[in-house]
Amino acid sequence: MELTKTMKTMLMAIEENGSMTATDIQRTRGISYACIVNGLKVLKNMGLIASKREGKFISYTLTDKGKEVCDCFKKIEEVIKNGQN
C-alpha cells in the first residue's frame, strides 16, 4: 500500500495536534472530506492511526507505528533542508 501526499499531510496534522476528527483535518488542511475519509480508512488499516468515538465524533490519534513514520518524515525533511544550505 502506498502512502500518498494527502495521507502524509493527515498523519502530520494528527501528530501536530495529538488527536483530530475528520472535520478538524478538513478545516485545518483544506482536504476534501471524501479524501479524508478514504485516507483515514487506509491509515487505520495500515496500523498508523487509531480511532476513538467521542459522542457523535470519531477522533484519530497516532499509533506507535504512526509516530515512527512521522519521525522518519521529519528526519527526511531535516536532511533535505540541511542539504540545501
Secondary structure, DSSP 8 states (H G I E B T S, - for coil): ----HHHHHHHHHHHHHS-EEHHHHHHHH---HHHHHHHHHHHHHTTSEEEEEETTEEEEEE-HHHHHHHHHHHHHHHHHHHHT-
